[in-house]
Amino acid sequence: MATDIEKAPEALQQLVADTDTGGRKPSGATARVIFTLALAWALFQYWYASPLPFALGFGVLNDTEARAIHLAFSLALAFLAWPAFKSSPRRRVPALDWVLAIVGAFAGAYLMLFYRELATRPGQPTGMDIVVATTGLLLLLEATRRAVGWPMALLALCFLAYCYFGPYLPEVLSHKGASLNRLLSHMWLTTEGVYGIALGVSASTIFVYVLFGALLDRAGGGNYMMQVSFAALGHMRGGPAKVAVVSSALNGMISGSSVSNVVSGGIFTIPLMKKAGYGGVKAGAIETMSSVNGQIMPPVMGAAAFLMVEYVGIPYSDVVKHAFLPASLSYLGLLYIVHLEALKMGMQPVASRVARSWRDRVLRNLIGISGTLMVVGVLYYALQFFKSTLGAAAPWAVGGTLLAMYLYALREAARCPDLPEDIDVNNPRPLETWPTVRAGLHYLIPIGVLIWCLMVEEMSPSLSAFWAVTSLIVLMLTQRPLIDFFRGVKTPGAWLQGADSVVQGFNDGARNMIGIGVATATAGIIVGAITLTGLGLRMTEFVEFVSHGNVMLMLLFIAFVCLVLGMGVPTTANYVLVATLMAPVAVELGAQAGLVIPLIAVHLFVFYYGIMGDITPPVGLATFAASAISGEDSIATGIQGALYALRTVILPFIWIFNPQLLLIDVHGWGELILVVTACSVAMLVFAALTMNWFRIKLKWWEFALLTLSVVMLFRPGFFMDRIAPEYRSAPATQVYDVAKDLPDAGTLVLQIKGTTLEGEDVEKTVSVQLGDKGPDGRKRLSDAGLALVPLGSDMQVGTVKFGSQAKRSGFEPGWEVSHVQVPTDRPTKYWFFLPGFLLAALVWWLQGQRMRREGLAHA
């Protein structure tokens, strides 16, 4: 089955190839060699992610060896798939590129090929080591220039120069420098540079998720999501724009590429949006925003999300939990924006279907939704029952249940007509929603396997993706033959078609990974430079100087850096750089200002602003793709997209001051429902403010009332803090009693003071999340990685466990605990939700009265 991108015009396919997979299209033996290399890489990564090496005792690789093989494939394919210049041949691979590919593969694999020899002489490179390291770095920079772009390569080159020329720089940036041998050894022969965390996550996790997305698209999952979105929303006012938003959100769950997301959906939605009346600029901007935001949509998100697990030190399931509400709010806001645009322009549906009464529509939707929830609930408890009662036989029971579900889903699909492979732009005819959903229920099974393994079983991200990919391979091989069986027909070559789709999907996954593999390796150069020179320590002073200690100015500065870097650096590399340099700085300076900023909040802050680079003119690649489809100016499209992006732009600032938006310190279903409801209403109102339109155009005083409503709903603590403080200070000696009384997953807040490595006396506020409530406060602290030492009437930080949450939160051994912050008995800040809701309802009612007076149609 062809992918949606293969349905796009050739020029757009070339744009995606230039960005994601390599713009060279050779034929004959050369094409077969590249295909074989890509397939071998994908099979290797599939094997590496599986439990088979450990079960069979064969092919077990340590992290360093796997990273070396990963880089070797990346470099070889980068030189074969990407031409050196625009004028270079596209239909053949020049001899020089063959040489560069072979040498690059050897240099990339050098750490694995000579692993034992290098382990016996750490820090003592031979002449051969230096030659290989020099060659490898140069080839990596060239591969980066080709596959990622000049900005990323130049940035890495600047960091290399900074390492070497440190003694000659101004005092604020100077360092003692590094010899050439030490620099090359650090970057290429250790896991501190190129072979660091970023490349490790790319090799262990990112690849298999990209493979999952490629296979699901080949299987028909991407088209299924598009058709379901069109069936559910295509008949509404502004329906094509709503289809773009929802389908991009669904595709974003399994794909991290903004450009391919734009092209695969935009070739249908952008012409339909233009036909509906949005105009080319707004149509392109809506598709761009929908597709770019796919990188923030759990459960897969972008590649940077997997790096977040390593940097923040929390399970991937927690990353998904914290990221879910902001991502959902962002899409909810965009969905409301396109609805308001439709209202402002007086649009009518571009397609229609059989009219039904509102009672009939509500009843059908309630039956469908409640039935889905019931099935999910029954399935969840059935699988949990199998696990708790069947012991070693539980996997067989779970497998049997999945098989039964799969066969049932295929039988339902067989009873429905095959879904169309595209949307007729000139004469769109939306399908019925629930029959369309039934026609592809089997596509949801691999996604369900992925979510179950991640969120319920809490397997590692790579193992979860392995089982999801495995279930997807079974689906691709069997879906057509089994559907034919249920229909009583026979399609010639059905099994071979399924096998070919699997092979092509593996090739797609590898080709999509070339740029990511090269980018994460180059990001390792930047991280290696930071660790080699101690630049991270200087950044605290620099950012403090720029922001004058003001937290808001600090956050604005970090956001600006992310946006500037994002204009030329991929999201993954942008995240690695700014997370390494800026995230610890933000936590530290926030603590010194008395603000406890959770580490995950800072990393998501950086992540969100990093993806904005795909939108922001003048170099937003996703914007170029959308404008190529719409035929409009890319700068105008980018500016319009940036205006639509305001709803996403404000979210990171909100969760810094209100972590409940990330579902941090939210206890119980009641509080969860309250927070989600308030934030959802706040996002809808903020979207109305950005459009200056609620039910009709806003008057200035309505705008002011809605602004106040948004602040109350998004930041209720801002008002409550002015009435009563959240904490009171207690002597440090009471810390164990306070820790004992905190609820499950409660947060202990301490004020500590001490002297930094630079000799500066600092006082800061730090916190640590405790586990389950127990009778011993000391044990709860110990379980969180923190040990305190009583010294008479004082309390001192003793040991801070390496890698613990306490360590990441900024606790410093030897520092004195000034006092402990005890939660006060003030009224809950959520009382301010009530006036926030009332203000929004008041403006809604007042606008309705105005509409009746002026004889306007109701929204």
C-alpha positions, 0 to 999 in steps of 0.5 A: 500500500502506498504512503500518503506522501507517494500520492503527492506531486513529484515536487512535493515528494522531492521536498520531503526527500530533501528534508527527511530521506535524502534527495538522491534517486539512483537506479539499478545496482546503486539503488539496490545497494542503498536499499539493502543498507537501509534494510540491514540497518532497520533489521539490526535496530529491530533485533537490538530493541528485541529481547531475543539477544538476551534470550538466545545469548547471541548478538548481545551488544553493549550501548557503546557498540550499538551506538557505533554501528548506528553511526556507521549506518547513518554516515554511510547512508548520508553520503549515498542518499544526499547529494553534496550540492544542488548541482550534484547528480541525483540519479547516480552516486559519484565515486567520491561519495562512495569513498566517503560512505565507506570511510565514514562507516569505518570511522563510525564503527571504529569504537566497536571494531577496536573496542577492547584495544581502546579500553586498555588505553583510555586517554592515550590515543595512538596515531591511528586513533587520532587519524580516525577521530579527525577523519570521523569528525570531518565526515560527520560535519559534512554529513550534517551539512548535507542531511541536516543543513549548514546551521547545524554543521557551523554550530558544531564547528563553533563549539569545536573551535571554542574547545581549542581556542579557549585561552584566547577568548574574553575572560567571560568565556575563556577556559584553559583550552584542550590540546588537539589530541585531548579534544579528538579523543574526548569527542570520538573515542569516549562516550562524552562526545559524539557517542554520548546520550543523544546518539545512544537514545537515537540507537536504542529508542528513536529508531524503533519508534520511527520504524513503527510510524513508517510501518503503520503508514505503509499498512494504511493507518495514516490514511485510516486516520485521515478518513476517520477525521474527514468522516467525523468532521468534513461535513461541518462548517470549516470541516476541512480545517478541522480535519487537518487539525484532528488528522495531524494530531492522530498522525502526530501520535506515531510520526515525528516529522513535521514536513512529511506530516504537512505533505501527507495530509496537506495535499488533501486538506489545503485544497479543501480549506481553500475551497471552503473559503479559508484562502491559501495563506490561512489554509497553509498556516493551519496545516503547518500548525497542525502538523508541527504540533504533532511532535508534542502529541503523546504517546510518541511525540518527537525524537526529543521526548525520548532524550527527555527520559535520560535528561530528566531521569523519569520513566517515559510514561511520566513524560507522556503523562506530563505532556498530555494535557498541554498537547491536548489543550494546544490542539483544542485551541487550534480546533476552536481557532479554525471554527472561529475563522469559519464563523467570521467568514460565514463559511458553509460546509463543503460537503454534506451527508444525510441530515439527522436530528440533533437527538439522533446525532447525540444518541449515536455518538453517546452509544459509540463513545460509551461502547468504546469506553466499556470495551476498553474498561473490560479489556483493561480489567481482563488483562489485569486479571490474567496477569494476577491469576495465571502467572507464567501462562498470562502472556499466552492468555494476553496473546489469545485475547489480542488475536481474538480482538484482531480477528473480530476487527478484521471481520468488522472491516470485511463487512465494510467497504474498503476505505478510499485511498484519498479524498476527492478534493473536487467532489468531497463526499464524507463517509459515515463516522462509525462505519468508517471507524469500524473499517479500520479498527485493526489499525488501533491494535498496534497503537494499543499495544504500544500504549499498554506496554508504555503506560501499564506494563511500564516497559522500556520505550524501546521494548514497548516499541518492539512489541508494537512493531511486531504486532504491526508486522503480523497485521501487515502480513495477514490483514488482506488475506484474512479480510478476503477470507471473511468476504469469501474472495481471493486476491492474487498475491495478497501475502506477497503484497503484505510482505512487500509492504513490511520490507518497504516500511523497514526501508522507509523507517531507515531512510527517515532515520538518517538525518536524525542519526547524524543530527544526534551524533553532531549534538554529541559534539556540542554536549562534549564541548560543554562538558570539556570546557565547563561552559555549563557553569558559566551559563548560569552567570551569563543568563543571570547577568542578562536577566538581572535575576528576573525569572520572567526575563530569564524564561524569555531569553531561553525562549528566544534562544530556542526560537533562533536555534530552531530556525536552522537546527532540527528540534532534536539537536535544538533540544539537546543543546538548550536542555544541556545549557539552559535547563539547569540554569533555569532551575538554579536561577528559579530556585535562587529567586524562591521559585521551585520549577520542576525539572520536567517543566523546564525541559518541556518549555525548551521542547515546545519552543524548539518546535516553533522553529519549523513554523517561524519565518524565514526558514520554517521547513514545514511552512515551505511545504505548506506554501508549496501546496497552497501556492502562497507566499511562505513568509506570509504563511509563516507569519499567519502560522506564528499568530495561530501558534500564540496559544502554544507559545503561552502554555510553557510560561503557564506551567512554569508558574502553575505545574498543575497544567503538567498534572504535577501535584494533582491528587484525586479524580476530582481535582484532575477533572477540575484542573482539566475543565478549567484549563480547557475553558481557559484555552478556548477563551484565549483562542477567542482573544487571539482571534478577537472573536467569541460569538461575534467580534469582541468589544474592548471591555469584553476583551478585558473581561476575557483576559481576566478570565484566562488569568484566573483559570490558568493561574489561580495561584497568582490571586490566592498568593496575594490573599494568603501565602502557600507556605509558612517557614518552620525550623529546619529541625522539623523537616522529618515531621513535615515529611512524615505528614505530607500526602502520597507523592507530596512535595517537600520544599526546603530553603538551603544556603551554602557556597558555590564552586565559584565561592559565591554565597547563595540561598535557594529554594529546592524541593523533592517529591516524596513517595508513599506516605509512611510513619518515618519521615527520614525514610521517605527522604532517604527513598527520594535520595536525600539524607540530612544530618542534624548538627545541634539546632541546625540541619545540614544536607548530607549525602545526595544520591547520584541520579536521584530526583533530589540531585536533579532538583539542586540539593547540594551536599554540605549546604545548610537547611535554613528552614522547611516550608510547611503548607498553610491551611489557606483556602484552595486556590481553585476557588478562583476558577469560579469567577473565571468561569462566570466572567467567560459565561457573562461575556458569552451571554452579553454577546448573545444579547447583542446578537439578538439586538443586531439581528445576527445569526447565532454561533 
